[in-house]
Amino acid sequence: MRGKMMSTPLTITEIMLYATRLYHDTEVISITSDEGVHRSTYKNVFERANQVAHALRRLGVKPGDRIATLAWNDHRHLELYYGVSCSGLVLHTVNPRLFSEQLAYIFSHANDQVIFFDPMFLPLLEGLADELSSVKAFVALTSKEKMPESSSLDIYCYEELLAQDDSPFSWPELEETTASALCYTSGTTGNPKGVLYDHRSTVLHAYGSCMAGVLGLSHNDVVMPVVPMFHVNAWGTPYSCPIAGSKIVLPGPKMGDGETLHSLIENEGVTIALGVPTVWLALLAYLKDTGKTIGTLNRTVVGGSACPISIMEEFEKLHGVYTHHAWGMTEMSPLGTVNTLIPSMDKLEESDRNKVRAKQGRAPFGVDMKIVDDEGKDLPHDGVAFGDLKVRGWWVADAYYGEDDNSETHDQEGWFSTGDVATIDQQGFLNITDRTKDVIKSGGEWISSIELENIAVAHPDVAEAAVIGIDDEKWGERPHLIVVCVEGADPVQGSILSSFKGKVADWWIPDSMNIVDSIPHTATGKISKATLREQHSKGLFE
């Protein structure tokens, strides 16, 4: 028997219409490359999204076409999020930090028809001009007065396009399974792979992230996503903030600038901010150097890489800011887990509490997780057993864009293999111990590089750390530590290595280490273990 309930499609258009009705005056603040601080509202953003839809129609695109962006976190990019997807088109956010070969592949594979770009990325596009045969139009995200000149590309002006028609746009009635956005993985091995989101998965993801115990957003929050809008849709905040009615603060090209982040937090009353660990290291360093505070900020969400307890403690003890560890993937839209302690943990000793906080957290309703052994058999959720992490859920990809065969990434029951090695405890807390390709196997036993890195960063002289496995004739592999020191510090290697004593088994402790000026990162801000292993193979760390 079928229930007698309405089945209104879950679409991004509904988010836009809802926020227009209830939160039209809620502010959208952004740093732009051509206007400085720009002040807007959801009403303004969605009115201009209406104009974006008209402009795209005039440019001759058709439903399902991919519309690319090379843009920072600002109001124009937010306008495209809605103007593109709600028109029945696919918003393809592109990471400008990728190598030119990767970018050329991504634009070609997606068959993008239009590229909207921040003017600072014009040289990048000019260098790729011969590879962009599918592109019908290039649109600079700026005003007529700030338009760049190009000798090789014909460029439209975004503001001039929008000014041509401000009449109401007739938004199409979309099926909830209509593709809405496309984001490519960073492609650390092989070509990047596209993850094609639909309206239903996007709405459910945004709905889930608003829940208490996840991001817990409300109209009382001022949210600053420091995670880029070109990488997994800024963790869904362009959708969850309008649902919750949260004021949104977008730092534009200043995401890594501690002074700008502090200014935005203080001037706009930011209550929650989201980003990768390197972003918070920059902010904390600025606060330490200047003695300034962040009075309104009460919580941060850290993902992308494992968050050291030292960052959490510095935020909490010096600034009264609680840090939530989180984990996810492009293939998961990206929300996988968020670490919010449960009531029974309030009475734990600080050291035991920190052990739990260092984990990635629990999955929200809508995501299932399990760990399996090398033969694919389920392992117990006892916090001890290590296994390959698999997931499935309402906002998890069932295949990659342009690929019909998903047998290499999904099992017969539809579980997606994340490539992470993890434990799950009896209360559902996930602990990522390594990437499958990064795990160190010494004498047939696993060593967690992430746990070793967290211990190293807790040393007062260490600013950043990475651990890789190096070949060993007797044990197969042994851990090697690479650190960047705090400015002005000149530690003895032995003092850093001795700090591992009593915190892990003796056989886990790295046998060797190097102090370097910098550690390489991927285009999404993660430590590049592949580059470190390559450097080691060339003898740089010997």
Kinemage of the C-alpha trace (Angstrom):
@kinemage 1
@onewidth
@group {chain A} dominant
@subgroup {mainchain}
@vectorlist {calphas} color= white
{ca met a 1} P 0.000 0.000 0.000
{ca arg a 2} L 1.321 3.418 -0.966
{ca gly a 3} L 1.137 6.211 1.589
{ca lys a 4} L -1.015 9.254 0.873
{ca met a 5} L 1.695 11.897 1.184
{ca met a 6} L 2.942 14.592 -1.163
{ca ser a 7} L 6.132 13.859 -3.086
{ca thr a 8} L 7.500 17.296 -3.891
{ca pro a 9} L 10.901 16.851 -5.560
{ca leu a 10} L 13.929 17.653 -3.423
{ca thr a 11} L 15.621 20.375 -5.476
{ca ile a 12} L 18.100 23.169 -4.913
{ca thr a 13} L 15.447 25.494 -6.330
{ca glu a 14} L 13.356 24.812 -3.221
{ca ile a 15} L 16.274 25.938 -1.025
{ca met a 16} L 16.457 29.191 -2.970
{ca leu a 17} L 12.706 29.838 -2.773
{ca tyr a 18} L 12.581 28.971 0.942
{ca ala a 19} L 15.447 31.288 1.882
{ca thr a 20} L 13.956 34.064 -0.267
{ca arg a 21} L 10.712 33.863 1.709
{ca leu a 22} L 12.100 33.539 5.232
{ca tyr a 23} L 15.662 34.879 5.221
{ca his a 24} L 15.716 37.473 2.448
{ca asp a 25} L 17.429 40.068 4.663
{ca thr a 26} L 20.108 37.697 5.997
{ca glu a 27} L 23.524 39.008 5.010
{ca val a 28} L 26.049 37.533 2.600
{ca ile a 29} L 29.464 39.128 3.133
{ca ser a 30} L 32.397 38.438 0.859
{ca ile a 31} L 35.899 39.552 0.014
{ca thr a 32} L 36.216 40.058 -3.736
{ca ser a 33} L 39.302 40.643 -5.831
{ca asp a 34} L 37.810 43.757 -7.476
{ca glu a 35} L 35.477 45.263 -4.850
{ca gly a 36} L 37.108 44.518 -1.499
{ca val a 37} L 34.454 43.797 1.112
{ca his a 38} L 31.086 43.303 -0.589
{ca arg a 39} L 27.829 43.324 1.382
{ca ser a 40} L 24.743 41.573 0.052
{ca thr a 41} L 21.717 39.557 1.218
{ca tyr a 42} L 20.121 36.279 0.216
{ca lys a 43} L 17.469 38.325 -1.588
{ca asn a 44} L 20.138 40.060 -3.682
{ca val a 45} L 22.024 36.839 -4.337
{ca phe a 46} L 18.933 35.007 -5.582
{ca glu a 47} L 17.740 37.965 -7.666
{ca arg a 48} L 21.115 37.940 -9.398
{ca ala a 49} L 20.932 34.141 -9.751
{ca asn a 50} L 17.757 34.872 -11.732
{ca gln a 51} L 19.818 37.141 -14.002
{ca val a 52} L 22.513 34.451 -14.315
{ca ala a 53} L 19.852 32.074 -15.647
{ca his a 54} L 18.785 34.608 -18.278
{ca ala a 55} L 22.419 35.178 -19.285
{ca leu a 56} L 23.086 31.467 -19.702
{ca arg a 57} L 20.019 31.089 -21.887
{ca arg a 58} L 21.276 33.919 -24.113
{ca leu a 59} L 24.647 32.163 -24.368
{ca gly a 60} L 22.861 29.219 -25.972
{ca val a 61} L 23.435 26.441 -23.447
{ca lys a 62} L 20.937 23.605 -23.061
{ca pro a 63} L 19.737 21.504 -20.094
{ca gly a 64} L 22.431 19.198 -18.753
{ca asp a 65} L 25.325 21.257 -20.118
{ca arg a 66} L 28.286 21.685 -17.810
{ca ile a 67} L 29.086 25.239 -16.740
{ca ala a 68} L 32.535 25.602 -15.188
{ca thr a 69} L 33.802 28.033 -12.580
{ca leu a 70} L 37.327 29.085 -11.631
{ca ala a 71} L 36.428 31.271 -8.695
{ca trp a 72} L 36.968 32.054 -5.037
{ca asn a 73} L 34.449 32.077 -2.198
{ca asp a 74} L 32.426 35.208 -2.894
{ca his a 75} L 28.909 36.402 -3.702
{ca arg a 76} L 29.261 35.986 -7.470
{ca his a 77} L 30.253 32.360 -7.069
{ca leu a 78} L 27.257 31.849 -4.769
{ca glu a 79} L 24.999 33.388 -7.413
{ca leu a 80} L 26.297 30.854 -9.931
{ca tyr a 81} L 25.607 27.987 -7.527
{ca tyr a 82} L 21.894 28.718 -7.825
{ca gly a 83} L 21.601 30.348 -11.241
{ca val a 84} L 23.278 27.374 -12.925
{ca ser a 85} L 21.854 24.371 -11.055
{ca cys a 86} L 18.302 25.690 -10.756
{ca ser a 87} L 18.271 26.219 -14.546
{ca gly a 88} L 18.722 22.494 -15.112
{ca leu a 89} L 22.422 22.942 -15.897
{ca val a 90} L 25.396 21.373 -14.116
{ca leu a 91} L 27.695 23.587 -12.051
{ca his a 92} L 31.263 22.359 -12.521
{ca thr a 93} L 33.498 23.907 -9.862
{ca val a 94} L 37.163 23.617 -10.836
{ca asn a 95} L 40.162 23.799 -8.528
{ca pro a 96} L 42.588 26.378 -10.011
{ca arg a 97} L 45.434 24.971 -7.906
{ca leu a 98} L 45.630 21.802 -10.005
{ca phe a 99} L 48.410 21.293 -12.526
{ca ser a 100} L 47.711 22.592 -16.029
{ca glu a 101} L 47.659 19.028 -17.425
{ca gln a 102} L 44.988 18.066 -14.885
{ca leu a 103} L 42.947 21.176 -15.652
{ca ala a 104} L 43.085 20.521 -19.383
{ca tyr a 105} L 41.906 16.960 -18.804
{ca ile a 106} L 39.064 18.052 -16.481
{ca phe a 107} L 37.706 20.750 -18.816
{ca ser a 108} L 37.839 18.334 -21.758
{ca his a 109} L 36.366 15.367 -19.896
{ca ala a 110} L 33.477 17.481 -18.570
{ca asn a 111} L 32.918 19.014 -22.015
{ca asp a 112} L 32.319 22.404 -20.384
{ca gln a 113} L 30.354 24.904 -22.472
{ca val a 114} L 30.969 28.092 -20.470
{ca ile a 115} L 33.710 29.046 -18.009
{ca phe a 116} L 33.100 31.757 -15.408
{ca phe a 117} L 36.428 32.881 -13.959
{ca asp a 118} L 38.004 35.320 -11.556
{ca pro a 119} L 40.227 37.699 -13.582
{ca met a 120} L 43.360 36.534 -11.781
{ca phe a 121} L 42.933 33.160 -13.494
{ca leu a 122} L 42.958 34.607 -17.013
{ca pro a 123} L 46.642 33.724 -17.640
{ca leu a 124} L 45.869 30.152 -16.638
{ca leu a 125} L 43.013 29.941 -19.152
{ca glu a 126} L 45.060 31.603 -21.887
{ca gly a 127} L 47.698 28.926 -21.388
{ca leu a 128} L 45.030 26.255 -21.856
{ca ala a 129} L 43.244 27.942 -24.774
{ca asp a 130} L 44.148 25.229 -27.302
{ca glu a 131} L 42.687 22.569 -24.977
{ca leu a 132} L 39.294 24.265 -24.510
{ca ser a 133} L 37.593 23.499 -27.824
{ca ser a 134} L 34.202 22.777 -26.236
{ca val a 135} L 33.925 26.163 -24.516
{ca lys a 136} L 31.477 28.587 -26.148
{ca ala a 137} L 32.020 31.529 -23.815
{ca phe a 138} L 34.440 32.836 -21.206
{ca val a 139} L 32.963 35.146 -18.577
{ca ala a 140} L 35.106 37.299 -16.284
{ca leu a 141} L 33.584 37.668 -12.816
{ca thr a 142} L 34.005 41.407 -12.528
{ca ser a 143} L 32.626 44.784 -13.551
{ca lys a 144} L 33.120 46.576 -16.865
{ca glu a 145} L 35.644 48.940 -15.245
{ca lys a 146} L 37.835 46.059 -14.015
{ca met a 147} L 37.664 43.881 -17.135
{ca pro a 148} L 40.993 42.281 -18.075
{ca glu a 149} L 42.290 42.268 -21.640
{ca ser a 150} L 43.137 39.109 -23.519
{ca ser a 151} L 44.861 38.635 -26.844
{ca ser a 152} L 43.736 35.015 -27.248
{ca leu a 153} L 40.241 34.767 -25.707
{ca asp a 154} L 36.985 36.607 -26.327
{ca ile a 155} L 35.669 37.478 -22.891
{ca tyr a 156} L 32.242 38.498 -21.646
{ca cys a 157} L 31.819 40.732 -18.605
{ca tyr a 158} L 29.739 39.121 -15.844
{ca glu a 159} L 28.147 42.339 -14.602
{ca glu a 160} L 27.262 43.441 -18.122
{ca leu a 161} L 25.661 40.063 -18.861
{ca leu a 162} L 23.550 40.257 -15.713
{ca ala a 163} L 22.438 43.817 -16.429
{ca gln a 164} L 20.808 42.823 -19.727
{ca asp a 165} L 17.745 41.158 -18.186
{ca asp a 166} L 16.354 41.340 -14.656
{ca ser a 167} L 12.852 40.081 -15.462
{ca pro a 168} L 11.589 37.045 -13.473
{ca phe a 169} L 13.064 33.798 -14.756
{ca ser a 170} L 10.728 30.846 -15.135
{ca trp a 171} L 12.605 28.184 -13.184
{ca pro a 172} L 12.035 24.736 -14.723
{ca glu a 173} L 10.341 21.995 -12.713
{ca leu a 174} L 13.218 19.578 -12.257
{ca glu a 175} L 13.239 15.940 -11.281
{ca glu a 176} L 15.120 15.512 -8.012
{ca thr a 177} L 17.547 13.107 -9.724
{ca thr a 178} L 18.571 15.827 -12.205
{ca ala a 179} L 22.335 16.376 -12.127
{ca ser a 180} L 23.173 19.580 -10.277
{ca ala a 181} L 26.943 19.846 -9.827
{ca leu a 182} L 30.183 18.198 -10.832
{ca cys a 183} L 33.415 18.088 -8.835
{ca tyr a 184} L 36.587 16.197 -9.695
{ca thr a 185} L 38.810 14.430 -7.214
{ca ser a 186} L 42.302 15.865 -6.869
{ca gly a 187} L 43.773 13.053 -8.929
{ca thr a 188} L 46.828 12.167 -6.832
{ca thr a 189} L 47.156 9.010 -8.947
{ca gly a 190} L 45.999 8.795 -12.559
{ca asn a 191} L 43.507 11.208 -14.048
{ca pro a 192} L 41.058 13.062 -11.780
{ca lys a 193} L 37.621 11.461 -11.529
{ca gly a 194} L 34.338 13.351 -11.685
{ca val a 195} L 31.647 13.053 -9.036
{ca leu a 196} L 28.246 14.075 -10.401
{ca tyr a 197} L 25.833 15.228 -7.684
{ca asp a 198} L 22.087 15.503 -8.142
{ca his a 199} L 19.497 17.798 -6.556
{ca arg a 200} L 18.204 15.115 -4.190
{ca ser a 201} L 21.616 14.177 -2.778
{ca thr a 202} L 22.543 17.841 -2.386
{ca val a 203} L 19.373 18.735 -0.466
{ca leu a 204} L 19.656 15.682 1.786
{ca his a 205} L 23.319 16.447 2.450
{ca ala a 206} L 22.499 20.046 3.353
{ca tyr a 207} L 19.574 18.944 5.528
{ca gly a 208} L 21.759 16.395 7.307
{ca ser a 209} L 24.577 18.859 7.965
{ca cys a 210} L 22.169 21.262 9.675
{ca met a 211} L 21.286 18.644 12.308
{ca ala a 212} L 22.333 19.075 15.930
{ca gly a 213} L 25.386 16.925 16.500
{ca val a 214} L 26.546 17.540 12.941
{ca leu a 215} L 27.053 21.246 12.097
{ca gly a 216} L 23.969 22.284 14.044
{ca leu a 217} L 23.382 25.454 12.025
{ca ser a 218} L 20.628 27.947 12.810
{ca his a 219} L 19.583 31.500 11.981
{ca asn a 220} L 21.633 32.617 15.006
{ca asp a 221} L 24.872 31.489 13.368
{ca val a 222} L 27.326 33.439 11.269
{ca val a 223} L 29.170 30.875 9.149
{ca met a 224} L 32.560 31.368 7.502
{ca pro a 225} L 33.489 28.546 5.107
{ca val a 226} L 37.239 28.856 4.634
{ca val a 227} L 37.154 25.610 2.687
{ca pro a 228} L 36.982 26.564 -1.018
{ca met a 229} L 33.719 26.595 -2.937
{ca phe a 230} L 35.679 24.977 -5.779
{ca his a 231} L 36.379 21.925 -3.608
{ca val a 232} L 33.364 19.758 -2.699
{ca asn a 233} L 31.056 22.776 -2.626
{ca ala a 234} L 32.615 24.298 0.509
{ca trp a 235} L 31.420 21.240 2.444
{ca gly a 236} L 27.830 22.011 1.446
{ca thr a 237} L 27.582 25.373 3.247
{ca pro a 238} L 26.281 27.280 0.182
{ca tyr a 239} L 23.173 25.081 0.563
{ca ser a 240} L 22.955 24.472 4.325
{ca cys a 241} L 23.341 28.134 5.304
{ca pro a 242} L 20.261 29.320 3.341
{ca ile a 243} L 18.265 26.394 4.769
{ca ala a 244} L 19.220 27.386 8.316
{ca gly a 245} L 19.039 31.129 7.655
{ca ser a 246} L 22.666 31.576 8.729
{ca lys a 247} L 24.551 34.687 7.747
{ca ile a 248} L 27.439 33.626 5.524
{ca val a 249} L 30.897 35.213 5.351
{ca leu a 250} L 33.033 34.364 2.306
{ca pro a 251} L 36.766 35.190 2.484
{ca gly a 252} L 37.406 35.255 -1.275
{ca pro a 253} L 41.082 34.927 -2.223
{ca lys a 254} L 42.154 35.575 1.389
{ca met a 255} L 41.431 32.098 2.749
{ca gly a 256} L 45.006 31.541 3.911
{ca asp a 257} L 45.534 35.008 5.376
{ca gly a 258} L 45.340 35.018 9.180
{ca glu a 259} L 44.875 38.778 9.426
{ca thr a 260} L 41.912 38.797 7.018
{ca leu a 261} L 40.276 35.821 8.746
{ca his a 262} L 40.629 37.542 12.129
{ca ser a 263} L 39.165 40.755 10.754
{ca leu a 264} L 36.172 38.956 9.251
{ca ile a 265} L 35.522 37.021 12.457
{ca glu a 266} L 35.593 40.152 14.578
{ca asn a 267} L 33.804 42.546 12.217
{ca glu a 268} L 31.060 40.154 11.087
{ca gly a 269} L 30.526 38.224 14.334
{ca val a 270} L 31.461 34.815 12.916
{ca thr a 271} L 30.330 32.002 15.240
{ca ile a 272} L 31.409 28.925 13.263
{ca ala a 273} L 34.207 28.520 10.732
{ca leu a 274} L 35.207 25.535 8.613
{ca gly a 275} L 38.544 24.684 7.031
{ca val a 276} L 41.616 22.456 6.769
{ca pro a 277} L 44.327 22.409 9.475
{ca thr a 278} L 46.752 24.636 7.552
{ca val a 279} L 44.177 27.455 7.567
{ca trp a 280} L 43.870 27.326 11.339
{ca leu a 281} L 47.627 27.194 11.796
{ca ala a 282} L 47.808 30.508 9.912
{ca leu a 283} L 45.064 32.088 12.041
{ca leu a 284} L 46.503 30.839 15.330
{ca ala a 285} L 49.969 32.095 14.363
{ca tyr a 286} L 48.526 35.548 13.629
{ca leu a 287} L 46.680 35.616 16.960
{ca lys a 288} L 49.832 34.564 18.798
{ca asp a 289} L 51.992 37.177 17.084
{ca thr a 290} L 49.545 40.036 17.629
{ca gly a 291} L 47.964 39.063 20.939
{ca lys a 292} L 44.522 39.548 19.380
{ca thr a 293} L 41.411 37.519 20.175
{ca ile a 294} L 38.416 36.060 18.315
{ca gly a 295} L 35.607 36.857 20.701
{ca thr a 296} L 32.539 35.757 18.722
{ca leu a 297} L 33.885 32.506 17.296
{ca asn a 298} L 32.708 29.578 19.385
{ca arg a 299} L 33.486 26.560 17.204
{ca thr a 300} L 35.514 25.414 14.254
{ca val a 301} L 35.113 22.353 12.052
{ca val a 302} L 38.362 20.865 10.775
{ca gly a 303} L 38.595 18.349 7.953
{ca gly a 304} L 40.624 17.555 4.860
{ca ser a 305} L 43.480 16.194 6.973
{ca ala a 306} L 43.763 14.834 10.494
{ca cys a 307} L 43.561 17.674 13.022
{ca pro a 308} L 46.280 17.585 15.689
{ca ile a 309} L 45.080 17.816 19.285
{ca ser a 310} L 47.501 20.735 19.689
{ca ile a 311} L 45.311 22.858 17.378
{ca met a 312} L 42.192 21.883 19.321
{ca glu a 313} L 43.825 22.703 22.658
{ca glu a 314} L 45.189 26.058 21.503
{ca phe a 315} L 41.774 27.088 20.177
{ca glu a 316} L 39.980 25.991 23.342
{ca lys a 317} L 42.415 27.032 26.074
{ca leu a 318} L 43.530 30.356 24.612
{ca his a 319} L 40.426 31.464 22.720
{ca gly a 320} L 37.448 29.517 24.079
{ca val a 321} L 36.760 27.944 20.677
{ca tyr a 322} L 35.666 24.309 20.497
{ca thr a 323} L 36.998 22.292 17.563
{ca his a 324} L 35.054 19.508 15.877
{ca his a 325} L 37.043 16.977 13.907
{ca ala a 326} L 35.327 15.893 10.674
{ca trp a 327} L 35.951 13.592 7.735
{ca gly a 328} L 34.539 13.187 4.279
{ca met a 329} L 35.297 12.766 0.599
{ca thr a 330} L 34.384 14.305 -2.733
{ca glu a 331} L 32.477 11.082 -3.382
{ca met a 332} L 30.419 11.746 -0.220
{ca ser a 333} L 29.337 15.320 -1.033
{ca pro a 334} L 31.575 15.397 1.266
{ca leu a 335} L 30.077 14.843 4.745
{ca gly a 336} L 31.043 11.486 6.260
{ca thr a 337} L 31.474 12.070 9.988
{ca val a 338} L 31.599 14.884 12.538
{ca asn a 339} L 33.046 14.505 16.024
{ca thr a 340} L 30.561 15.679 18.630
{ca leu a 341} L 31.054 14.059 22.024
{ca ile a 342} L 28.118 12.200 23.544
{ca pro a 343} L 26.930 12.976 27.121
{ca ser a 344} L 28.687 10.013 28.749
{ca met a 345} L 32.041 11.471 27.674
{ca asp a 346} L 31.697 14.755 29.550
{ca lys a 347} L 33.207 13.238 32.698
{ca leu a 348} L 36.268 11.741 31.005
{ca glu a 349} L 39.727 12.843 32.076
{ca glu a 350} L 41.216 15.350 29.659
{ca ser a 351} L 43.689 12.840 28.196
{ca asp a 352} L 40.939 10.280 27.542
{ca arg a 353} L 38.633 12.980 26.192
{ca asn a 354} L 41.335 14.099 23.773
{ca lys a 355} L 41.775 10.542 22.503
{ca val a 356} L 38.116 10.568 21.483
{ca arg a 357} L 38.296 14.088 20.038
{ca ala a 358} L 41.232 13.077 17.856
{ca lys a 359} L 38.934 10.629 16.066
{ca gln a 360} L 36.948 11.725 13.029
{ca gly a 361} L 33.589 11.253 14.743
{ca arg a 362} L 30.293 9.542 14.007
{ca ala a 363} L 28.296 9.315 10.796
{ca pro a 364} L 25.048 11.309 10.605
{ca phe a 365} L 21.754 9.665 9.728
{ca gly a 366} L 22.019 9.011 5.997
{ca val a 367} L 25.529 7.494 5.984
{ca asp a 368} L 26.429 3.853 6.751
{ca met a 369} L 30.011 2.759 7.449
{ca lys a 370} L 31.823 -0.533 7.928
{ca ile a 371} L 35.369 -1.892 7.955
{ca val a 372} L 36.453 -5.076 6.204
{ca asp a 373} L 39.550 -7.255 6.079
{ca asp a 374} L 41.619 -8.104 3.002
{ca glu a 375} L 39.057 -10.739 2.014
{ca gly a 376} L 36.123 -8.342 2.310
{ca lys a 377} L 34.768 -9.814 5.537
{ca asp a 378} L 33.193 -7.438 8.048
{ca leu a 379} L 35.334 -6.576 11.073
{ca pro a 380} L 33.996 -5.777 14.559
{ca his a 381} L 33.322 -2.200 15.660
{ca asp a 382} L 35.432 -2.533 18.790
{ca gly a 383} L 37.896 0.330 18.309
{ca val a 384} L 40.717 -2.194 17.903
{ca ala a 385} L 40.252 -3.974 14.584
{ca phe a 386} L 41.758 -2.148 11.598
{ca gly a 387} L 40.210 -2.524 8.180
{ca asp a 388} L 39.421 -0.969 4.833
{ca leu a 389} L 36.646 1.589 5.285
{ca lys a 390} L 33.534 1.277 3.123
{ca val a 391} L 30.517 3.589 3.020
{ca arg a 392} L 27.120 3.941 1.416
{ca gly a 393} L 24.310 6.437 1.836
{ca trp a 394} L 21.963 9.065 0.498
{ca trp a 395} L 24.697 11.414 -0.675
{ca val a 396} L 27.397 8.906 -1.702
{ca ala a 397} L 28.325 8.504 -5.384
{ca asp a 398} L 27.365 5.204 -6.999
{ca ala a 399} L 29.827 5.635 -9.898
{ca tyr a 400} L 32.142 8.230 -11.415
{ca tyr a 401} L 31.053 10.606 -14.151
{ca gly a 402} L 31.573 9.090 -17.589
{ca glu a 403} L 32.296 5.623 -16.205
{ca asp a 404} L 29.711 2.839 -16.382
{ca asp a 405} L 31.803 0.177 -14.654
{ca asn a 406} L 32.148 0.837 -10.920
{ca ser a 407} L 33.411 -2.636 -9.994
{ca glu a 408} L 36.805 -1.309 -8.906
{ca thr a 409} L 35.329 1.119 -6.383
{ca his a 410} L 32.029 -0.463 -5.308
{ca asp a 411} L 31.284 -3.983 -4.168
{ca gln a 412} L 28.273 -6.033 -5.273
{ca glu a 413} L 26.141 -4.627 -2.437
{ca gly a 414} L 26.916 -1.044 -3.485
{ca trp a 415} L 29.409 -0.199 -0.743
{ca phe a 416} L 32.028 2.359 -1.840
{ca ser a 417} L 35.666 1.654 -0.957
{ca thr a 418} L 37.068 4.897 0.467
{ca gly a 419} L 40.738 3.948 0.334
{ca asp a 420} L 41.068 4.669 4.059
{ca val a 421} L 42.189 2.307 6.785
{ca ala a 422} L 40.222 2.819 9.982
{ca thr a 423} L 38.780 1.544 13.229
{ca ile a 424} L 35.207 2.065 14.433
{ca asp a 425} L 34.485 1.790 18.146
{ca gln a 426} L 31.381 0.478 19.912
{ca gln a 427} L 29.862 3.967 20.046
{ca gly a 428} L 30.344 4.505 16.323
{ca phe a 429} L 33.359 6.836 16.438
{ca leu a 430} L 35.480 6.504 13.312
{ca asn a 431} L 39.259 6.723 13.589
{ca ile a 432} L 41.118 7.033 10.278
{ca thr a 433} L 44.546 5.527 10.777
{ca asp a 434} L 45.843 5.920 7.242
{ca arg a 435} L 45.120 5.940 3.569
{ca thr a 436} L 45.407 2.440 2.146
{ca lys a 437} L 48.298 3.572 -0.043
{ca asp a 438} L 50.022 5.344 2.884
{ca val a 439} L 49.755 2.683 5.575
{ca ile a 440} L 53.102 1.548 6.989
{ca lys a 441} L 53.477 -2.209 7.436
{ca ser a 442} L 56.415 -3.092 9.614
{ca gly a 443} L 57.069 -6.752 10.371
{ca gly a 444} L 53.581 -7.555 9.076
{ca glu a 445} L 51.910 -5.125 11.517
{ca trp a 446} L 50.277 -1.782 10.718
{ca ile a 447} L 51.629 1.525 11.997
{ca ser a 448} L 49.400 4.603 11.810
{ca ser a 449} L 51.252 7.503 10.214
{ca ile a 450} L 48.444 9.847 11.272
{ca glu a 451} L 48.845 9.009 14.962
{ca leu a 452} L 52.609 9.535 14.733
{ca glu a 453} L 52.085 12.883 12.981
{ca asn a 454} L 49.716 14.058 15.706
{ca ile a 455} L 52.271 13.225 18.401
{ca ala a 456} L 55.023 15.025 16.494
{ca val a 457} L 52.958 18.190 16.023
{ca ala a 458} L 52.263 18.242 19.763
{ca his a 459} L 55.988 18.914 20.322
{ca pro a 460} L 56.432 22.652 21.028
{ca asp a 461} L 59.140 23.031 18.367
{ca val a 462} L 57.187 21.362 15.541
{ca ala a 463} L 54.870 23.330 13.234
{ca glu a 464} L 54.010 20.544 10.774
{ca ala a 465} L 54.891 16.874 10.446
{ca ala a 466} L 54.567 13.979 8.025
{ca val a 467} L 55.434 10.313 8.347
{ca ile a 468} L 56.162 8.001 5.438
{ca gly a 469} L 57.235 4.381 5.240
{ca ile a 470} L 60.724 3.672 3.942
{ca asp a 471} L 62.074 0.319 2.838
{ca asp a 472} L 63.783 -1.783 5.479
{ca glu a 473} L 65.587 -5.042 4.782
{ca lys a 474} L 64.527 -6.677 8.044
{ca trp a 475} L 61.034 -5.265 8.704
{ca gly a 476} L 59.835 -4.473 5.194
{ca glu a 477} L 59.061 -0.856 6.098
{ca arg a 478} L 59.900 1.501 8.926
{ca pro a 479} L 58.400 4.950 9.687
{ca his a 480} L 60.428 8.037 8.770
{ca leu a 481} L 59.509 11.414 10.277
{ca ile a 482} L 59.724 14.723 8.391
{ca val a 483} L 59.079 17.952 10.295
{ca val a 484} L 58.899 21.691 9.759
{ca cys a 485} L 59.962 23.546 12.885
{ca val a 486} L 58.329 26.517 14.516
{ca glu a 487} L 60.025 29.736 13.418
{ca gly a 488} L 63.053 30.392 15.593
{ca ala a 489} L 63.188 26.869 17.015
{ca asp a 490} L 66.348 24.790 16.693
{ca pro a 491} L 65.511 21.437 18.298
{ca val a 492} L 67.740 18.405 18.644
{ca gln a 493} L 66.315 15.528 16.620
{ca gly a 494} L 66.592 13.236 19.593
{ca ser a 495} L 64.281 15.450 21.650
{ca ile a 496} L 61.525 15.140 19.063
{ca leu a 497} L 61.906 11.402 18.634
{ca ser a 498} L 62.027 10.853 22.403
{ca ser a 499} L 58.641 12.606 22.711
{ca phe a 500} L 57.027 9.458 21.260
{ca lys a 501} L 58.107 7.380 24.279
{ca gly a 502} L 55.163 6.140 26.303
{ca lys a 503} L 52.610 7.390 23.767
{ca val a 504} L 52.891 4.536 21.265
{ca ala a 505} L 54.491 1.116 21.246
{ca asp a 506} L 58.274 1.350 21.026
{ca trp a 507} L 58.325 -0.428 17.685
{ca trp a 508} L 56.085 2.312 16.239
{ca ile a 509} L 58.601 5.077 16.995
{ca pro a 510} L 60.319 6.385 13.816
{ca asp a 511} L 63.899 5.244 13.386
{ca ser a 512} L 64.877 8.384 11.489
{ca met a 513} L 63.785 11.942 10.791
{ca asn a 514} L 64.596 15.055 8.795
{ca ile a 515} L 63.961 18.719 9.490
{ca val a 516} L 62.906 20.561 6.315
{ca asp a 517} L 61.864 24.086 5.401
{ca ser a 518} L 58.495 23.008 4.003
{ca ile a 519} L 56.348 19.947 3.378
{ca pro a 520} L 54.661 19.571 -0.033
{ca his a 521} L 50.858 19.730 -0.217
{ca thr a 522} L 48.302 18.655 -2.775
{ca ala a 523} L 46.024 21.102 -4.574
{ca thr a 524} L 43.434 20.640 -1.822
{ca gly a 525} L 45.826 21.413 1.040
{ca lys a 526} L 46.614 17.871 2.146
{ca ile a 527} L 50.158 16.673 2.797
{ca ser a 528} L 51.413 14.996 -0.374
{ca lys a 529} L 52.796 11.667 0.801
{ca ala a 530} L 53.397 10.680 -2.826
{ca thr a 531} L 55.756 13.650 -3.308
{ca leu a 532} L 57.541 12.892 -0.041
{ca arg a 533} L 58.084 9.268 -1.035
{ca glu a 534} L 59.394 10.419 -4.415
{ca gln a 535} L 61.755 12.862 -2.727
{ca his a 536} L 62.985 10.118 -0.441
{ca ser a 537} L 63.606 7.810 -3.385
{ca lys a 538} L 65.856 10.531 -4.826
{ca gly a 539} L 67.848 10.624 -1.608
{ca leu a 540} L 66.637 13.990 -0.320
{ca phe a 541} L 65.843 12.607 3.132
{ca glu a 542} L 68.736 10.178 3.487
